[in-house]
Amino acid sequence: MAFVATCIETTARFLNVDYNEVFQRMERVGMIDNYIIPNYEPLHSESREVLAERLIECLNNWESNL
């Protein structure tokens, strides 16, 4: 769960929004359980900048498909 928290906080910082907003958005689309946790291995090896970019892109794509 520490990695999930890092993902949320890094994404929030990159978007300049509160981490609660990012958490709620990720939860709404199922991104934590269906993307972040299953892809821990490849994601955790990325730099924080690249990680944030990937997560933002994924979040935006998943939200557009709702």
N, C-alpha and C positions, 0 to 999 in steps of 0.2 A: 504494500500500500504506500510505502514511502515514495516509490517511483511514480505512482499515480498522482500523489500530492505534488511532486516536482513538476510533472507535466502540466497540471492545472495552474500552478503558480507561475511557471515559465510562460505559458500561453497568456495568462492574465497580464503579466508584466509587458509582454511584447505587444498586446492589444491596448495597454494602458487602461484596463478596467479592473474591477474588483474580482478577486478569485471566486467569490460565490456566484457571480454571474457566469463565469466560465464553467464552473462545476454544474450549475443548473442546465446550461446549454448542452454540455456533454452528456449529462444524465438523460435529458429529454430525447436525445437521438440514440442512446445506447452505446455511445462511443467508448466509455470506460471498459465495459464488460466485453464488447465486441471488437474493439480495435486496440486499445492501449494494453490491456492485460495479455491478450493472445500474442501481441507483437512485441512483448517486452525485450526479447533478445536483440532484434535489429534496432529498435528505437533507443534503447539505453546506451548504445554505442555511438550515437550521434552527438554532435555538439549541441549546446542549448539553443543556439540560433537556428540550426537546421531542424532540430526537434520542434521548436515553436512553429517554424514555417510549415512543416509537415502536418502538425496537429491543426493549425488554423485552416489549411487547405482542406483537410479531411472534414473538419467541423463544418465549414461552409458548404462543402459538397453534400454532406449528410443532411444538413438543415434544408438545403434546396430540394431534396427529395422527399420531404415530409408532405 
